[in-house]
Amino acid sequence: MARVPVAENPIDARPWTFYALGFLFTLYLLFLYGPMLVIYALSFQGANGGVTFPIVEPSLEWFRDVWRPGQMANIPAAFWRSVTLAGVVSLVTVVISVAAGLAYRRPFPGAAIVFYLAVSSLVMPSLLVGFGIGLGFQFFGLQPDLFTSALGAQLTWTLPFGLLTMFAVINRFNRSWEEAATDLGASPLQRLRYVTLPILLPGILGVALSAFTLSYDEYARTTLTIGARNTLPLEIYALISSQTTPMLFALGTLTTAVSFLLIAVALFVVLRMQRRREWTSRI
């Protein structure tokens, strides 16, 4: 039986479409990350430089300007408001998403209706959602604030993603582990604490991280529900509307660094958990 000749170098066997798609993917990456790289570079513009190239006397002047008191926008206060609000939104999203994911493991009357009502806010324009919540507070004579109307508006954005993520995570959960814990005498609370939640923890961290970043960057749903205390995206928009300096680029670099730091911490925790599981399984 004759043998089919095989190319010595697999790269030689690749069709021209491979290189065409690779070129398109490279263009996509440049389109996606090019503007971010430009902002990072211009954030190191000197005091005499502008918002365009070339970079004149590179320095950290505009990073210091972000924290300098007496600015038109109170960036440090707005930053901590955004972080605090995002933390609360992340916590509420995790609690509701995990509870809903565990509840949906068993069918119950009206499950489909509840699910579609929960995710229906994704198909609504963000400004209309914020406008409706703002009108509702005005109708009932309530004052919009950071942890009331703004919190509710942002939950309409983060909860659907948290629910969809937890449903996908829990669908891959092997319930035989819970059955084994029950056979060993574990109570429902012990089973949840020592078996279910630790196994679901990587997915829970993913929900928390996505909810935090979605809330941290949210503008449209927040602008009509925030009240008198602005978050960081609203302060940035106010600066863009009034003046444009390299301080905005420095601020963008700092906020991106915060996001990357959170991602790095989450990945470190997940990797540490995986190594601990491997070590435990060997024992």
C-alpha positions in Angstrom: 0.0 0.0 0.0 1.5 3.3 -1.1 2.2 5.9 1.6 0.9 9.4 1.3 3.8 11.8 1.3 3.8 14.2 4.2 5.3 17.7 4.1 8.4 18.0 6.2 7.5 21.5 7.3 3.8 22.0 8.3 4.1 25.7 7.5 4.6 24.9 3.8 1.3 23.1 3.7 -0.7 26.2 4.9 -3.0 27.8 2.3 -2.9 31.4 1.4 -6.1 32.0 3.4 -4.1 31.4 6.6 -1.9 34.3 5.9 -4.8 36.5 4.8 -6.7 35.8 7.9 -3.6 36.4 10.0 -3.1 39.8 8.4 -6.7 40.7 9.1 -6.3 39.6 12.7 -3.2 41.8 13.0 -5.2 44.8 11.7 -7.9 44.0 14.2 -5.4 44.0 17.1 -3.9 47.3 15.9 -7.4 48.9 15.6 -8.3 47.6 19.1 -5.2 48.4 21.0 -3.6 51.2 18.9 -5.6 54.0 20.4 -4.9 52.7 23.9 -1.1 52.7 23.2 -1.4 56.2 21.9 -3.1 57.4 25.1 -0.5 55.6 27.2 2.4 57.3 25.3 0.8 60.8 25.4 0.2 60.6 29.1 4.0 61.1 29.5 3.8 64.4 27.6 5.9 67.2 29.1 4.4 70.3 30.7 4.9 72.3 27.5 3.5 69.5 25.3 0.0 69.2 23.9 -2.5 66.4 23.3 -0.9 65.3 20.0 2.5 64.1 19.0 5.4 64.8 19.2 6.1 64.2 22.9 7.9 67.3 24.3 10.2 66.7 27.3 8.7 63.4 28.6 7.8 63.6 32.3 5.3 62.6 34.9 3.8 66.1 35.2 0.3 65.1 34.2 0.2 62.2 36.5 0.9 64.6 39.4 -1.7 66.9 38.0 -4.4 64.3 38.5 -3.9 64.3 42.3 -3.2 68.0 42.6 -5.8 69.8 44.7 -7.8 72.8 43.3 -8.7 71.1 40.0 -12.0 71.9 38.3 -12.9 68.2 38.7 -12.3 66.3 42.0 -10.7 63.3 40.5 -9.5 61.5 43.7 -13.0 61.8 45.3 -14.7 60.6 42.1 -12.3 57.7 41.8 -13.0 56.4 45.3 -16.8 56.8 44.7 -16.5 54.7 41.6 -14.4 52.1 43.4 -16.8 51.9 46.3 -19.9 51.8 44.1 -18.3 49.1 41.9 -17.4 47.1 45.0 -21.0 47.2 46.3 -22.4 46.4 42.8 -20.0 43.5 42.5 -20.9 42.1 45.9 -24.7 42.3 45.2 -24.3 40.8 41.7 -22.3 37.9 43.0 -24.8 37.1 45.8 -27.9 37.3 43.5 -26.2 35.5 40.6 -24.9 32.6 42.8 -28.3 32.2 44.5 -30.2 32.3 41.2 -27.8 29.8 39.6 -28.3 27.4 42.4 -32.0 27.9 42.4 -32.3 27.2 38.7 -30.7 23.8 39.0 -34.3 22.6 39.7 -37.3 23.7 37.6 -39.9 25.8 39.3 -43.1 27.5 38.0 -42.4 30.7 36.1 -38.6 30.1 35.8 -38.6 31.2 32.1 -40.5 34.4 32.8 -38.2 35.3 35.7 -35.1 34.6 33.5 -36.3 36.8 30.6 -37.3 39.6 32.9 -33.9 39.5 34.5 -32.0 39.8 31.2 -34.5 42.1 29.4 -32.6 45.2 30.5 -29.8 44.2 28.1 -32.0 45.0 25.1 -33.1 48.3 26.4 -31.0 51.4 25.6 -28.9 52.4 28.6 -30.1 56.0 28.6 -33.7 54.9 28.7 -33.1 52.6 31.6 -31.4 55.4 33.6 -34.2 57.9 32.5 -36.9 55.5 33.7 -35.2 55.0 37.1 -34.7 58.8 37.5 -38.4 59.4 36.7 -39.4 56.8 39.1 -37.5 58.4 42.0 -38.9 61.8 41.0 -42.4 60.4 41.0 -42.1 59.0 44.5 -40.3 62.1 45.8 -37.0 60.3 46.4 -33.6 61.9 46.1 -31.3 60.1 43.6 -28.1 59.1 45.2 -25.0 56.9 44.8 -26.2 53.8 46.7 -29.8 54.0 45.8 -30.8 55.0 42.3 -27.3 54.7 40.8 -26.8 51.3 42.4 -30.1 50.0 41.0 -29.3 51.4 37.6 -25.9 49.7 37.4 -27.4 46.4 38.7 -29.6 46.4 35.6 -26.4 46.2 33.6 -24.3 43.8 35.7 -26.9 41.3 36.9 -27.8 39.9 33.5 -24.1 39.2 32.7 -23.6 37.7 36.2 -26.6 35.4 35.8 -25.6 34.2 32.3 -22.0 33.5 33.6 -23.2 31.6 36.7 -25.7 29.5 34.7 -22.8 28.4 32.4 -20.6 27.7 35.4 -23.2 25.7 37.3 -24.2 23.7 34.3 -20.8 22.2 34.3 -20.9 21.4 38.0 -20.9 17.7 38.9 -23.5 17.2 41.6 -22.0 13.8 42.5 -19.6 15.8 44.7 -22.5 17.1 46.7 -24.0 13.7 46.9 -20.7 12.3 48.2 -20.6 15.0 50.9 -24.2 14.2 51.9 -23.3 10.5 52.2 -20.5 11.4 54.5 -22.9 13.2 56.8 -22.6 16.9 55.7 -25.5 19.1 56.4 -26.9 21.3 53.5 -25.0 24.3 54.9 -21.8 22.4 55.3 -22.2 21.0 51.7 -22.7 24.6 50.4 -19.7 26.0 52.4 -17.1 23.3 52.0 -18.0 21.7 48.6 -20.2 23.8 46.3 -18.8 27.3 46.8 -15.1 26.3 46.8 -15.6 24.4 43.5 -17.6 27.4 42.0 -15.1 30.0 43.3 -13.2 30.6 40.0 -16.5 31.3 38.3 -17.7 33.5 41.2 -14.4 35.5 41.0 -15.1 35.9 37.2 -18.6 37.3 38.0 -17.2 39.6 40.6 -14.5 40.9 38.4 -16.8 41.5 35.4 -19.4 43.2 37.5 -16.7 45.5 39.1 -15.3 46.6 35.7 -18.8 47.1 34.2 -19.8 49.3 37.1 -16.5 51.1 37.2 -16.8 52.2 33.6 -20.5 52.8 33.4 -21.7 56.2 32.2 -25.0 56.1 30.4 -27.1 54.4 33.1 -25.5 56.5 35.8 -25.7 60.0 34.4 -29.4 60.4 35.2 -29.5 58.5 38.5 -26.3 59.6 40.3 -27.5 62.6 42.1 -25.1 65.3 43.3 -22.0 63.1 43.7 -20.3 62.2 40.4 -18.5 59.0 39.6 -15.2 59.0 37.7 -16.7 58.5 34.2 -18.9 61.5 34.7 -16.0 63.6 35.9 -14.0 62.6 32.9 -16.8 63.5 30.6 -17.1 66.9 32.3 -13.4 67.5 31.7 -13.6 66.5 28.0 -16.5 68.9 27.6 -14.6 71.8 29.1 -10.9 71.3 28.5 -8.7 68.7 27.0 -5.2 68.3 28.4 -2.7 65.4 28.6 -4.1 64.9 32.2 -7.0 63.0 30.6 -4.5 60.6 29.1 -2.7 60.2 32.4 -6.0 59.5 34.1 -6.9 56.9 31.4 -3.5 55.2 32.0 -4.1 55.1 35.7 -7.6 53.7 35.5 -6.4 51.1 33.0 -3.6 50.1 35.4 -6.2 49.6 38.1 -8.2 47.3 35.9 -5.1 45.3 35.0 -4.2 45.1 38.6 -7.6 43.6 39.5 -7.3 41.1 36.7 -3.8 40.1 37.8 -5.0 39.6 41.4 -8.0 37.5 40.2 -5.7 35.3 38.0 -3.2 34.9 40.9 -6.0 33.7 43.2 -7.4 31.3 40.6 -3.9 29.9 39.8 -3.2 29.5 43.5 -6.4 27.6 44.0 -5.7 25.3 41.0 -2.2 24.5 42.4 -3.7 23.8 45.9 -6.2 21.4 44.3 -3.4 19.6 42.4 -1.4 19.3 45.6 -4.4 18.1 47.6 -5.3 15.5 44.9 -1.7 14.1 45.1 -2.0 13.6 48.8 
